[in-house]
């Protein structure tokens, strides 16, 4: 099982949100978190909360649970 951030990455692309915008200009998340999202690594619930507030959305709008194929 894993969590994917494909929905979030699509939102970033559609809204033109760049690493500079979200990490330096608006200071929503740190650079390491930006990298973790792009590499599909874990992020914490405070980060999810900050992203939802910034984007005006719910967690299900930015991440998705994908079960194992067992």
C-alpha positions as a Markdown table, in Angstrom:
| # | Residue | x | y | z |
|---|---|---|---|---|
| 1 | Unk | 0.0 | 0.0 | 0.0 |
| 2 | Unk | 1.1 | 3.5 | -0.6 |
| 3 | Unk | 0.0 | 7.1 | -0.8 |
| 4 | Unk | 0.5 | 8.9 | -4.1 |
| 5 | Unk | 0.6 | 12.6 | -4.7 |
| 6 | Unk | -0.3 | 12.6 | -8.4 |
| 7 | Unk | -3.4 | 14.8 | -7.7 |
| 8 | Unk | -1.3 | 17.3 | -5.9 |
| 9 | Unk | 1.3 | 17.4 | -8.6 |
| 10 | Unk | -1.4 | 18.0 | -11.2 |
| 11 | Unk | -2.7 | 20.9 | -9.2 |
| 12 | Unk | 0.8 | 22.3 | -8.9 |
| 13 | Unk | 1.1 | 22.1 | -12.7 |
| 14 | Unk | -2.3 | 23.5 | -13.4 |
| 15 | Unk | -1.9 | 26.5 | -11.1 |
| 16 | Unk | 1.7 | 27.1 | -12.1 |
| 17 | Unk | 3.0 | 26.5 | -8.6 |
| 18 | Unk | 6.7 | 26.1 | -8.6 |
| 19 | Unk | 9.3 | 25.2 | -5.9 |
| 20 | Unk | 10.1 | 28.9 | -5.5 |
| 21 | Unk | 6.5 | 29.9 | -5.1 |
| 22 | Unk | 5.5 | 27.4 | -2.4 |
| 23 | Unk | 8.8 | 27.1 | -0.5 |
| 24 | Unk | 10.4 | 30.6 | -0.7 |
| 25 | Unk | 7.7 | 33.1 | -1.7 |
| 26 | Unk | 4.7 | 31.8 | 0.1 |
| 27 | Unk | 6.6 | 29.6 | 2.6 |
| 28 | Unk | 4.0 | 26.9 | 2.8 |
| 29 | Unk | 6.4 | 23.9 | 2.8 |
| 30 | Unk | 10.1 | 23.5 | 2.9 |
| 31 | Unk | 12.3 | 22.5 | 0.0 |
| 32 | Unk | 12.9 | 19.0 | 1.4 |
| 33 | Unk | 9.1 | 18.4 | 1.6 |
| 34 | Unk | 8.8 | 19.6 | -2.0 |
| 35 | Unk | 11.3 | 16.9 | -3.0 |
| 36 | Unk | 9.6 | 14.3 | -0.9 |
| 37 | Unk | 6.3 | 15.0 | -2.7 |
| 38 | Unk | 7.9 | 14.7 | -6.1 |
| 39 | Unk | 9.7 | 11.5 | -5.1 |
| 40 | Unk | 6.6 | 9.9 | -3.6 |
| 41 | Unk | 8.0 | 9.8 | -0.1 |
| 42 | Unk | 6.1 | 10.4 | 3.2 |
| 43 | Unk | 4.9 | 13.8 | 4.3 |
| 44 | Unk | 3.3 | 14.5 | 7.7 |
| 45 | Unk | -0.2 | 15.6 | 8.5 |
| 46 | Unk | 0.9 | 19.2 | 9.3 |
| 47 | Unk | 2.2 | 19.4 | 5.8 |
| 48 | Unk | -1.0 | 18.0 | 4.4 |
| 49 | Unk | -3.0 | 20.5 | 6.5 |
| 50 | Unk | -0.8 | 23.5 | 5.3 |
| 51 | Unk | -1.2 | 22.4 | 1.7 |
| 52 | Unk | -5.0 | 22.0 | 2.0 |
| 53 | Unk | -5.2 | 25.5 | 3.6 |
| 54 | Unk | -3.1 | 27.0 | 0.9 |
| 55 | Unk | -5.0 | 25.3 | -2.0 |
| 56 | Unk | -8.4 | 25.5 | -0.4 |
| 57 | Unk | -9.1 | 21.8 | -0.7 |
| 58 | Unk | -9.5 | 18.6 | 1.3 |
| 59 | Unk | -6.8 | 15.9 | 1.7 |
| 60 | Unk | -8.6 | 13.6 | -0.7 |
| 61 | Unk | -8.1 | 16.3 | -3.4 |
| 62 | Unk | -4.3 | 16.1 | -3.2 |
| 63 | Unk | -3.5 | 12.5 | -2.3 |
| 64 | Unk | -4.7 | 9.0 | -3.0 |
| 65 | Unk | -4.3 | 5.6 | -1.3 |
| 66 | Unk | -3.3 | 2.8 | -3.7 |
| 67 | Unk | -3.5 | -0.7 | -2.3 |
| 68 | Unk | -1.0 | -3.4 | -3.0 |
| 69 | Unk | -1.8 | -5.9 | -5.8 |
| 70 | Unk | -1.8 | -8.9 | -3.5 |
